[in-house]
Amino acid sequence: MSRERDVLMWREAGKLASSGDYEGWLAIESELRSRGFSRAKLLFDNDRVRKKLDDVCKRAQQQRADANRT
């Protein structure tokens, strides 16, 4: 059960990062924890994971900004 929940959490993290609504991994971790993903803090305790989420967030925000300019 825990593994399936972790997979669901990673999918949600990706969706949140891609939405452009979040500044970075810390905001996503907080959102996931508020949604009941209690292991988010543990699973995000990795610099590579954090950087990846931050990069996706930045890219999504830039795409949103570019779309709003046109």
mmCIF file of the N, C-alpha and C atoms, coordinates in Angstrom:
data_MODEL
# 
_entry.id   MODEL 
# 
loop_
_atom_site.group_PDB 
_atom_site.id 
_atom_site.type_symbol 
_atom_site.label_atom_id 
_atom_site.label_alt_id 
_atom_site.label_comp_id 
_atom_site.label_asym_id 
_atom_site.label_entity_id 
_atom_site.label_seq_id 
_atom_site.pdbx_PDB_ins_code 
_atom_site.Cartn_x 
_atom_site.Cartn_y 
_atom_site.Cartn_z 
_atom_site.occupancy 
_atom_site.B_iso_or_equiv 
_atom_site.pdbx_formal_charge 
_atom_site.auth_seq_id 
_atom_site.auth_comp_id 
_atom_site.auth_asym_id 
_atom_site.auth_atom_id 
_atom_site.pdbx_PDB_model_num 
ATOM 1   N N  . MET A 1 1  ? 0.821  -1.199 0.000   1.00 0.00 ? 1  MET A N  1 
ATOM 2   C CA . MET A 1 1  ? 0.000  0.000  0.000   1.00 0.00 ? 1  MET A CA 1 
ATOM 3   C C  . MET A 1 1  ? 0.859  1.255  0.000   1.00 0.00 ? 1  MET A C  1 
ATOM 4   N N  . SER A 1 2  ? 1.911  1.274  0.798   1.00 0.00 ? 2  SER A N  1 
ATOM 5   C CA . SER A 1 2  ? 2.756  2.458  0.915   1.00 0.00 ? 2  SER A CA 1 
ATOM 6   C C  . SER A 1 2  ? 3.420  2.799  -0.423  1.00 0.00 ? 2  SER A C  1 
ATOM 7   N N  . ARG A 1 3  ? 3.872  1.793  -1.139  1.00 0.00 ? 3  ARG A N  1 
ATOM 8   C CA . ARG A 1 3  ? 4.526  2.038  -2.431  1.00 0.00 ? 3  ARG A CA 1 
ATOM 9   C C  . ARG A 1 3  ? 3.552  2.661  -3.422  1.00 0.00 ? 3  ARG A C  1 
ATOM 10  N N  . GLU A 1 4  ? 2.334  2.156  -3.469  1.00 0.00 ? 4  GLU A N  1 
ATOM 11  C CA . GLU A 1 4  ? 1.330  2.709  -4.378  1.00 0.00 ? 4  GLU A CA 1 
ATOM 12  C C  . GLU A 1 4  ? 1.019  4.160  -4.026  1.00 0.00 ? 4  GLU A C  1 
ATOM 13  N N  . ARG A 1 5  ? 0.965  4.429  -2.751  1.00 0.00 ? 5  ARG A N  1 
ATOM 14  C CA . ARG A 1 5  ? 0.704  5.801  -2.291  1.00 0.00 ? 5  ARG A CA 1 
ATOM 15  C C  . ARG A 1 5  ? 1.873  6.718  -2.661  1.00 0.00 ? 5  ARG A C  1 
ATOM 16  N N  . ASP A 1 6  ? 3.087  6.205  -2.548  1.00 0.00 ? 6  ASP A N  1 
ATOM 17  C CA . ASP A 1 6  ? 4.262  6.991  -2.931  1.00 0.00 ? 6  ASP A CA 1 
ATOM 18  C C  . ASP A 1 6  ? 4.244  7.306  -4.425  1.00 0.00 ? 6  ASP A C  1 
ATOM 19  N N  . VAL A 1 7  ? 3.879  6.332  -5.239  1.00 0.00 ? 7  VAL A N  1 
ATOM 20  C CA . VAL A 1 7  ? 3.795  6.554  -6.686  1.00 0.00 ? 7  VAL A CA 1 
ATOM 21  C C  . VAL A 1 7  ? 2.759  7.630  -6.980  1.00 0.00 ? 7  VAL A C  1 
ATOM 22  N N  . LEU A 1 8  ? 1.619  7.549  -6.321  1.00 0.00 ? 8  LEU A N  1 
ATOM 23  C CA . LEU A 1 8  ? 0.583  8.564  -6.496  1.00 0.00 ? 8  LEU A CA 1 
ATOM 24  C C  . LEU A 1 8  ? 1.104  9.941  -6.083  1.00 0.00 ? 8  LEU A C  1 
ATOM 25  N N  . MET A 1 9  ? 1.856  9.986  -4.991  1.00 0.00 ? 9  MET A N  1 
ATOM 26  C CA . MET A 1 9  ? 2.409  11.253 -4.527  1.00 0.00 ? 9  MET A CA 1 
ATOM 27  C C  . MET A 1 9  ? 3.358  11.844 -5.561  1.00 0.00 ? 9  MET A C  1 
ATOM 28  N N  . TRP A 1 10 ? 4.237  11.011 -6.150  1.00 0.00 ? 10 TRP A N  1 
ATOM 29  C CA . TRP A 1 10 ? 5.175  11.508 -7.160  1.00 0.00 ? 10 TRP A CA 1 
ATOM 30  C C  . TRP A 1 10 ? 4.430  12.048 -8.369  1.00 0.00 ? 10 TRP A C  1 
ATOM 31  N N  . ARG A 1 11 ? 3.368  11.373 -8.765  1.00 0.00 ? 11 ARG A N  1 
ATOM 32  C CA . ARG A 1 11 ? 2.566  11.863 -9.900  1.00 0.00 ? 11 ARG A CA 1 
ATOM 33  C C  . ARG A 1 11 ? 1.948  13.216 -9.580  1.00 0.00 ? 11 ARG A C  1 
ATOM 34  N N  . GLU A 1 12 ? 1.406  13.329 -8.385  1.00 0.00 ? 12 GLU A N  1 
ATOM 35  C CA . GLU A 1 12 ? 0.817  14.601 -7.961  1.00 0.00 ? 12 GLU A CA 1 
ATOM 36  C C  . GLU A 1 12 ? 1.877  15.697 -7.906  1.00 0.00 ? 12 GLU A C  1 
ATOM 37  N N  . ALA A 1 13 ? 3.057  15.371 -7.410  1.00 0.00 ? 13 ALA A N  1 
ATOM 38  C CA . ALA A 1 13 ? 4.143  16.354 -7.343  1.00 0.00 ? 13 ALA A CA 1 
ATOM 39  C C  . ALA A 1 13 ? 4.477  16.865 -8.744  1.00 0.00 ? 13 ALA A C  1 
ATOM 40  N N  . GLY A 1 14 ? 4.536  15.969 -9.698  1.00 0.00 ? 14 GLY A N  1 
ATOM 41  C CA . GLY A 1 14 ? 4.812  16.369 -11.078 1.00 0.00 ? 14 GLY A CA 1 
ATOM 42  C C  . GLY A 1 14 ? 3.732  17.264 -11.644 1.00 0.00 ? 14 GLY A C  1 
ATOM 43  N N  . LYS A 1 15 ? 2.481  16.934 -11.375 1.00 0.00 ? 15 LYS A N  1 
ATOM 44  C CA . LYS A 1 15 ? 1.367  17.764 -11.845 1.00 0.00 ? 15 LYS A CA 1 
ATOM 45  C C  . LYS A 1 15 ? 1.416  19.151 -11.224 1.00 0.00 ? 15 LYS A C  1 
ATOM 46  N N  . LEU A 1 16 ? 1.680  19.194 -9.924  1.00 0.00 ? 16 LEU A N  1 
ATOM 47  C CA . LEU A 1 16 ? 1.744  20.483 -9.240  1.00 0.00 ? 16 LEU A CA 1 
ATOM 48  C C  . LEU A 1 16 ? 2.894  21.323 -9.789  1.00 0.00 ? 16 LEU A C  1 
ATOM 49  N N  . ALA A 1 17 ? 4.048  20.716 -9.970  1.00 0.00 ? 17 ALA A N  1 
ATOM 50  C CA . ALA A 1 17 ? 5.202  21.447 -10.497 1.00 0.00 ? 17 ALA A CA 1 
ATOM 51  C C  . ALA A 1 17 ? 4.918  21.970 -11.902 1.00 0.00 ? 17 ALA A C  1 
ATOM 52  N N  . SER A 1 18 ? 4.273  21.166 -12.717 1.00 0.00 ? 18 SER A N  1 
ATOM 53  C CA . SER A 1 18 ? 3.978  21.542 -14.099 1.00 0.00 ? 18 SER A CA 1 
ATOM 54  C C  . SER A 1 18 ? 2.872  22.577 -14.221 1.00 0.00 ? 18 SER A C  1 
ATOM 55  N N  . SER A 1 19 ? 2.131  22.779 -13.158 1.00 0.00 ? 19 SER A N  1 
ATOM 56  C CA . SER A 1 19 ? 1.010  23.724 -13.207 1.00 0.00 ? 19 SER A CA 1 
ATOM 57  C C  . SER A 1 19 ? 1.462  25.174 -13.273 1.00 0.00 ? 19 SER A C  1 
ATOM 58  N N  . GLY A 1 20 ? 2.660  25.455 -12.787 1.00 0.00 ? 20 GLY A N  1 
ATOM 59  C CA . GLY A 1 20 ? 3.129  26.833 -12.733 1.00 0.00 ? 20 GLY A CA 1 
ATOM 60  C C  . GLY A 1 20 ? 2.607  27.603 -11.539 1.00 0.00 ? 20 GLY A C  1 
ATOM 61  N N  . ASP A 1 21 ? 1.875  26.934 -10.674 1.00 0.00 ? 21 ASP A N  1 
ATOM 62  C CA . ASP A 1 21 ? 1.276  27.584 -9.501  1.00 0.00 ? 21 ASP A CA 1 
ATOM 63  C C  . ASP A 1 21 ? 2.176  27.566 -8.275  1.00 0.00 ? 21 ASP A C  1 
ATOM 64  N N  . TYR A 1 22 ? 3.304  26.882 -8.351  1.00 0.00 ? 22 TYR A N  1 
ATOM 65  C CA . TYR A 1 22 ? 4.153  26.693 -7.178  1.00 0.00 ? 22 TYR A CA 1 
ATOM 66  C C  . TYR A 1 22 ? 5.557  27.202 -7.458  1.00 0.00 ? 22 TYR A C  1 
ATOM 67  N N  . GLU A 1 23 ? 6.148  27.837 -6.445  1.00 0.00 ? 23 GLU A N  1 
ATOM 68  C CA . GLU A 1 23 ? 7.486  28.414 -6.569  1.00 0.00 ? 23 GLU A CA 1 
ATOM 69  C C  . GLU A 1 23 ? 8.577  27.348 -6.612  1.00 0.00 ? 23 GLU A C  1 
ATOM 70  N N  . GLY A 1 24 ? 8.351  26.221 -5.945  1.00 0.00 ? 24 GLY A N  1 
ATOM 71  C CA . GLY A 1 24 ? 9.383  25.197 -5.905  1.00 0.00 ? 24 GLY A CA 1 
ATOM 72  C C  . GLY A 1 24 ? 8.982  24.020 -5.051  1.00 0.00 ? 24 GLY A C  1 
ATOM 73  N N  . TRP A 1 25 ? 9.973  23.165 -4.778  1.00 0.00 ? 25 TRP A N  1 
ATOM 74  C CA . TRP A 1 25 ? 9.715  21.903 -4.096  1.00 0.00 ? 25 TRP A CA 1 
ATOM 75  C C  . TRP A 1 25 ? 9.107  22.083 -2.715  1.00 0.00 ? 25 TRP A C  1 
ATOM 76  N N  . LEU A 1 26 ? 9.508  23.120 -1.989  1.00 0.00 ? 26 LEU A N  1 
ATOM 77  C CA . LEU A 1 26 ? 9.013  23.291 -0.627  1.00 0.00 ? 26 LEU A CA 1 
ATOM 78  C C  . LEU A 1 26 ? 7.513  23.570 -0.616  1.00 0.00 ? 26 LEU A C  1 
ATOM 79  N N  . ALA A 1 27 ? 7.052  24.385 -1.542  1.00 0.00 ? 27 ALA A N  1 
ATOM 80  C CA . ALA A 1 27 ? 5.619  24.666 -1.646  1.00 0.00 ? 27 ALA A CA 1 
ATOM 81  C C  . ALA A 1 27 ? 4.849  23.406 -2.049  1.00 0.00 ? 27 ALA A C  1 
ATOM 82  N N  . ILE A 1 28 ? 5.442  22.610 -2.913  1.00 0.00 ? 28 ILE A N  1 
ATOM 83  C CA . ILE A 1 28 ? 4.802  21.360 -3.336  1.00 0.00 ? 28 ILE A CA 1 
ATOM 84  C C  . ILE A 1 28 ? 4.755  20.375 -2.177  1.00 0.00 ? 28 ILE A C  1 
ATOM 85  N N  . GLU A 1 29 ? 5.847  20.277 -1.443  1.00 0.00 ? 29 GLU A N  1 
ATOM 86  C CA . GLU A 1 29 ? 5.851  19.391 -0.273  1.00 0.00 ? 29 GLU A CA 1 
ATOM 87  C C  . GLU A 1 29 ? 4.742  19.784 0.697   1.00 0.00 ? 29 GLU A C  1 
ATOM 88  N N  . SER A 1 30 ? 4.629  21.064 0.956   1.00 0.00 ? 30 SER A N  1 
ATOM 89  C CA . SER A 1 30 ? 3.603  21.552 1.880   1.00 0.00 ? 30 SER A CA 1 
ATOM 90  C C  . SER A 1 30 ? 2.203  21.219 1.373   1.00 0.00 ? 30 SER A C  1 
ATOM 91  N N  . GLU A 1 31 ? 1.973  21.422 0.087   1.00 0.00 ? 31 GLU A N  1 
ATOM 92  C CA . GLU A 1 31 ? 0.668  21.119 -0.503  1.00 0.00 ? 31 GLU A CA 1 
ATOM 93  C C  . GLU A 1 31 ? 0.362  19.626 -0.400  1.00 0.00 ? 31 GLU A C  1 
ATOM 94  N N  . LEU A 1 32 ? 1.327  18.805 -0.709  1.00 0.00 ? 32 LEU A N  1 
ATOM 95  C CA . LEU A 1 32 ? 1.107  17.359 -0.635  1.00 0.00 ? 32 LEU A CA 1 
ATOM 96  C C  . LEU A 1 32 ? 0.828  16.912 0.798   1.00 0.00 ? 32 LEU A C  1 
ATOM 97  N N  . ARG A 1 33 ? 1.547  17.467 1.738   1.00 0.00 ? 33 ARG A N  1 
ATOM 98  C CA . ARG A 1 33 ? 1.304  17.115 3.144   1.00 0.00 ? 33 ARG A CA 1 
ATOM 99  C C  . ARG A 1 33 ? -0.105 17.536 3.556   1.00 0.00 ? 33 ARG A C  1 
ATOM 100 N N  . SER A 1 34 ? -0.561 18.682 3.068   1.00 0.00 ? 34 SER A N  1 
ATOM 101 C CA . SER A 1 34 ? -1.916 19.126 3.403   1.00 0.00 ? 34 SER A CA 1 
ATOM 102 C C  . SER A 1 34 ? -2.970 18.222 2.768   1.00 0.00 ? 34 SER A C  1 
ATOM 103 N N  . ARG A 1 35 ? -2.588 17.515 1.716   1.00 0.00 ? 35 ARG A N  1 
ATOM 104 C CA . ARG A 1 35 ? -3.489 16.568 1.049   1.00 0.00 ? 35 ARG A CA 1 
ATOM 105 C C  . ARG A 1 35 ? -3.386 15.161 1.628   1.00 0.00 ? 35 ARG A C  1 
ATOM 106 N N  . GLY A 1 36 ? -2.619 15.018 2.694   1.00 0.00 ? 36 GLY A N  1 
ATOM 107 C CA . GLY A 1 36 ? -2.543 13.731 3.376   1.00 0.00 ? 36 GLY A CA 1 
ATOM 108 C C  . GLY A 1 36 ? -1.362 12.856 3.007   1.00 0.00 ? 36 GLY A C  1 
ATOM 109 N N  . PHE A 1 37 ? -0.432 13.379 2.222   1.00 0.00 ? 37 PHE A N  1 
ATOM 110 C CA . PHE A 1 37 ? 0.765  12.616 1.868   1.00 0.00 ? 37 PHE A CA 1 
ATOM 111 C C  . PHE A 1 37 ? 1.824  12.854 2.941   1.00 0.00 ? 37 PHE A C  1 
ATOM 112 N N  . SER A 1 38 ? 1.710  12.140 4.023   1.00 0.00 ? 38 SER A N  1 
ATOM 113 C CA . SER A 1 38 ? 2.579  12.363 5.180   1.00 0.00 ? 38 SER A CA 1 
ATOM 114 C C  . SER A 1 38 ? 4.048  12.035 4.901   1.00 0.00 ? 38 SER A C  1 
ATOM 115 N N  . ARG A 1 39 ? 4.320  11.213 3.905   1.00 0.00 ? 39 ARG A N  1 
ATOM 116 C CA . ARG A 1 39 ? 5.706  10.841 3.589   1.00 0.00 ? 39 ARG A CA 1 
ATOM 117 C C  . ARG A 1 39 ? 6.396  11.839 2.661   1.00 0.00 ? 39 ARG A C  1 
ATOM 118 N N  . ALA A 1 40 ? 5.713  12.899 2.280   1.00 0.00 ? 40 ALA A N  1 
ATOM 119 C CA . ALA A 1 40 ? 6.302  13.872 1.355   1.00 0.00 ? 40 ALA A CA 1 
ATOM 120 C C  . ALA A 1 40 ? 7.611  14.429 1.893   1.00 0.00 ? 40 ALA A C  1 
ATOM 121 N N  . LYS A 1 41 ? 7.648  14.764 3.162   1.00 0.00 ? 41 LYS A N  1 
ATOM 122 C CA . LYS A 1 41 ? 8.877  15.326 3.743   1.00 0.00 ? 41 LYS A CA 1 
ATOM 123 C C  . LYS A 1 41 ? 10.037 14.343 3.613   1.00 0.00 ? 41 LYS A C  1 
ATOM 124 N N  . LEU A 1 42 ? 9.786  13.097 3.896   1.00 0.00 ? 42 LEU A N  1 
ATOM 125 C CA . LEU A 1 42 ? 10.825 12.073 3.807   1.00 0.00 ? 42 LEU A CA 1 
ATOM 126 C C  . LEU A 1 42 ? 11.272 11.851 2.358   1.00 0.00 ? 42 LEU A C  1 
ATOM 127 N N  . LEU A 1 43 ? 10.329 11.751 1.460   1.00 0.00 ? 43 LEU A N  1 
ATOM 128 C CA . LEU A 1 43 ? 10.662 11.442 0.078   1.00 0.00 ? 43 LEU A CA 1 
ATOM 129 C C  . LEU A 1 43 ? 11.297 12.621 -0.653  1.00 0.00 ? 43 LEU A C  1 
ATOM 130 N N  . PHE A 1 44 ? 11.051 13.838 -0.183  1.00 0.00 ? 44 PHE A N  1 
ATOM 131 C CA . PHE A 1 44 ? 11.665 15.016 -0.804  1.00 0.00 ? 44 PHE A CA 1 
ATOM 132 C C  . PHE A 1 44 ? 13.001 15.355 -0.157  1.00 0.00 ? 44 PHE A C  1 
ATOM 133 N N  . ASP A 1 45 ? 13.485 14.519 0.728   1.00 0.00 ? 45 ASP A N  1 
ATOM 134 C CA . ASP A 1 45 ? 14.757 14.756 1.400   1.00 0.00 ? 45 ASP A CA 1 
ATOM 135 C C  . ASP A 1 45 ? 15.906 14.277 0.512   1.00 0.00 ? 45 ASP A C  1 
ATOM 136 N N  . ASN A 1 46 ? 15.988 14.870 -0.677  1.00 0.00 ? 46 ASN A N  1 
ATOM 137 C CA . ASN A 1 46 ? 16.975 14.473 -1.670  1.00 0.00 ? 46 ASN A CA 1 
ATOM 138 C C  . ASN A 1 46 ? 17.238 15.684 -2.567  1.00 0.00 ? 46 ASN A C  1 
ATOM 139 N N  . ASP A 1 47 ? 18.476 16.112 -2.651  1.00 0.00 ? 47 ASP A N  1 
ATOM 140 C CA . ASP A 1 47 ? 18.807 17.313 -3.422  1.00 0.00 ? 47 ASP A CA 1 
ATOM 141 C C  . ASP A 1 47 ? 18.454 17.194 -4.897  1.00 0.00 ? 47 ASP A C  1 
ATOM 142 N N  . ARG A 1 48 ? 18.631 16.023 -5.478  1.00 0.00 ? 48 ARG A N  1 
ATOM 143 C CA . ARG A 1 48 ? 18.301 15.845 -6.901  1.00 0.00 ? 48 ARG A CA 1 
ATOM 144 C C  . ARG A 1 48 ? 16.803 15.982 -7.141  1.00 0.00 ? 48 ARG A C  1 
ATOM 145 N N  . VAL A 1 49 ? 16.017 15.395 -6.265  1.00 0.00 ? 49 VAL A N  1 
ATOM 146 C CA . VAL A 1 49 ? 14.561 15.496 -6.385  1.00 0.00 ? 49 VAL A CA 1 
ATOM 147 C C  . VAL A 1 49 ? 14.137 16.953 -6.249  1.00 0.00 ? 49 VAL A C  1 
ATOM 148 N N  . ARG A 1 50 ? 14.696 17.631 -5.275  1.00 0.00 ? 50 ARG A N  1 
ATOM 149 C CA . ARG A 1 50 ? 14.357 19.037 -5.056  1.00 0.00 ? 50 ARG A CA 1 
ATOM 150 C C  . ARG A 1 50 ? 14.719 19.888 -6.267  1.00 0.00 ? 50 ARG A C  1 
ATOM 151 N N  . LYS A 1 51 ? 15.901 19.673 -6.810  1.00 0.00 ? 51 LYS A N  1 
ATOM 152 C CA . LYS A 1 51 ? 16.328 20.447 -7.979  1.00 0.00 ? 51 LYS A CA 1 
ATOM 153 C C  . LYS A 1 51 ? 15.429 20.172 -9.171  1.00 0.00 ? 51 LYS A C  1 
ATOM 154 N N  . LYS A 1 52 ? 15.083 18.927 -9.382  1.00 0.00 ? 52 LYS A N  1 
ATOM 155 C CA . LYS A 1 52 ? 14.206 18.565 -10.504 1.00 0.00 ? 52 LYS A CA 1 
ATOM 156 C C  . LYS A 1 52 ? 12.860 19.271 -10.379 1.00 0.00 ? 52 LYS A C  1 
ATOM 157 N N  . LEU A 1 53 ? 12.265 19.222 -9.192  1.00 0.00 ? 53 LEU A N  1 
ATOM 158 C CA . LEU A 1 53 ? 10.980 19.893 -8.998  1.00 0.00 ? 53 LEU A CA 1 
ATOM 159 C C  . LEU A 1 53 ? 11.113 21.401 -9.176  1.00 0.00 ? 53 LEU A C  1 
ATOM 160 N N  . ASP A 1 54 ? 12.179 21.983 -8.640  1.00 0.00 ? 54 ASP A N  1 
ATOM 161 C CA . ASP A 1 54 ? 12.401 23.422 -8.815  1.00 0.00 ? 54 ASP A CA 1 
ATOM 162 C C  . ASP A 1 54 ? 12.526 23.779 -10.294 1.00 0.00 ? 54 ASP A C  1 
ATOM 163 N N  . ASP A 1 55 ? 13.244 22.963 -11.049 1.00 0.00 ? 55 ASP A N  1 
ATOM 164 C CA . ASP A 1 55 ? 13.413 23.215 -12.483 1.00 0.00 ? 55 ASP A CA 1 
ATOM 165 C C  . ASP A 1 55 ? 12.081 23.137 -13.222 1.00 0.00 ? 55 ASP A C  1 
ATOM 166 N N  . VAL A 1 56 ? 11.276 22.147 -12.894 1.00 0.00 ? 56 VAL A N  1 
ATOM 167 C CA . VAL A 1 56 ? 9.969  22.003 -13.543 1.00 0.00 ? 56 VAL A CA 1 
ATOM 168 C C  . VAL A 1 56 ? 9.079  23.195 -13.187 1.00 0.00 ? 56 VAL A C  1 
ATOM 169 N N  . CYS A 1 57 ? 9.107  23.610 -11.935 1.00 0.00 ? 57 CYS A N  1 
ATOM 170 C CA . CYS A 1 57 ? 8.319  24.774 -11.509 1.00 0.00 ? 57 CYS A CA 1 
ATOM 171 C C  . CYS A 1 57 ? 8.729  26.027 -12.277 1.00 0.00 ? 57 CYS A C  1 
ATOM 172 N N  . LYS A 1 58 ? 10.024 26.274 -12.365 1.00 0.00 ? 58 LYS A N  1 
ATOM 173 C CA . LYS A 1 58 ? 10.524 27.464 -13.068 1.00 0.00 ? 58 LYS A CA 1 
ATOM 174 C C  . LYS A 1 58 ? 10.128 27.445 -14.536 1.00 0.00 ? 58 LYS A C  1 
ATOM 175 N N  . ARG A 1 59 ? 10.280 26.284 -15.160 1.00 0.00 ? 59 ARG A N  1 
ATOM 176 C CA . ARG A 1 59 ? 9.922  26.153 -16.572 1.00 0.00 ? 59 ARG A CA 1 
ATOM 177 C C  . ARG A 1 59 ? 8.433  26.421 -16.783 1.00 0.00 ? 59 ARG A C  1 
ATOM 178 N N  . ALA A 1 60 ? 7.606  25.865 -15.925 1.00 0.00 ? 60 ALA A N  1 
ATOM 179 C CA . ALA A 1 60 ? 6.159  26.052 -16.049 1.00 0.00 ? 60 ALA A CA 1 
ATOM 180 C C  . ALA A 1 60 ? 5.780  27.513 -15.828 1.00 0.00 ? 60 ALA A C  1 
ATOM 181 N N  . GLN A 1 61 ? 6.411  28.160 -14.876 1.00 0.00 ? 61 GLN A N  1 
ATOM 182 C CA . GLN A 1 61 ? 6.127  29.571 -14.630 1.00 0.00 ? 61 GLN A CA 1 
ATOM 183 C C  . GLN A 1 61 ? 6.581  30.433 -15.805 1.00 0.00 ? 61 GLN A C  1 
ATOM 184 N N  . GLN A 1 62 ? 7.720  30.105 -16.392 1.00 0.00 ? 62 GLN A N  1 
ATOM 185 C CA . GLN A 1 62 ? 8.204  30.857 -17.554 1.00 0.00 ? 62 GLN A CA 1 
ATOM 186 C C  . GLN A 1 62 ? 7.267  30.678 -18.742 1.00 0.00 ? 62 GLN A C  1 
ATOM 187 N N  . GLN A 1 63 ? 6.795  29.461 -18.954 1.00 0.00 ? 63 GLN A N  1 
ATOM 188 C CA . GLN A 1 63 ? 5.860  29.206 -20.051 1.00 0.00 ? 63 GLN A CA 1 
ATOM 189 C C  . GLN A 1 63 ? 4.568  29.981 -19.844 1.00 0.00 ? 63 GLN A C  1 
ATOM 190 N N  . ARG A 1 64 ? 4.110  30.044 -18.620 1.00 0.00 ? 64 ARG A N  1 
ATOM 191 C CA . ARG A 1 64 ? 2.895  30.794 -18.313 1.00 0.00 ? 64 ARG A CA 1 
ATOM 192 C C  . ARG A 1 64 ? 3.119  32.284 -18.579 1.00 0.00 ? 64 ARG A C  1 
ATOM 193 N N  . ALA A 1 65 ? 4.259  32.798 -18.138 1.00 0.00 ? 65 ALA A N  1 
ATOM 194 C CA . ALA A 1 65 ? 4.572  34.216 -18.350 1.00 0.00 ? 65 ALA A CA 1 
ATOM 195 C C  . ALA A 1 65 ? 4.667  34.527 -19.843 1.00 0.00 ? 65 ALA A C  1 
ATOM 196 N N  . ASP A 1 66 ? 5.313  33.648 -20.601 1.00 0.00 ? 66 ASP A N  1 
ATOM 197 C CA . ASP A 1 66 ? 5.433  33.849 -22.044 1.00 0.00 ? 66 ASP A CA 1 
ATOM 198 C C  . ASP A 1 66 ? 4.067  33.828 -22.714 1.00 0.00 ? 66 ASP A C  1 
ATOM 199 N N  . ALA A 1 67 ? 3.201  32.932 -22.298 1.00 0.00 ? 67 ALA A N  1 
ATOM 200 C CA . ALA A 1 67 ? 1.860  32.833 -22.876 1.00 0.00 ? 67 ALA A CA 1 
ATOM 201 C C  . ALA A 1 67 ? 1.028  34.073 -22.559 1.00 0.00 ? 67 ALA A C  1 
ATOM 202 N N  . ASN A 1 68 ? 1.226  34.644 -21.397 1.00 0.00 ? 68 ASN A N  1 
ATOM 203 C CA . ASN A 1 68 ? 0.473  35.835 -21.005 1.00 0.00 ? 68 ASN A CA 1 
ATOM 204 C C  . ASN A 1 68 ? 0.937  37.078 -21.750 1.00 0.00 ? 68 ASN A C  1 
ATOM 205 N N  . ARG A 1 69 ? 2.151  37.063 -22.280 1.00 0.00 ? 69 ARG A N  1 
ATOM 206 C CA . ARG A 1 69 ? 2.676  38.211 -23.026 1.00 0.00 ? 69 ARG A CA 1 
ATOM 207 C C  . ARG A 1 69 ? 2.126  38.276 -24.438 1.00 0.00 ? 69 ARG A C  1 
ATOM 208 N N  . THR A 1 70 ? 1.666  37.158 -24.947 1.00 0.00 ? 70 THR A N  1 
ATOM 209 C CA . THR A 1 70 ? 1.195  37.147 -26.335 1.00 0.00 ? 70 THR A CA 1 
ATOM 210 C C  . THR A 1 70 ? -0.275 37.354 -26.440 1.00 0.00 ? 70 THR A C  1 
# 
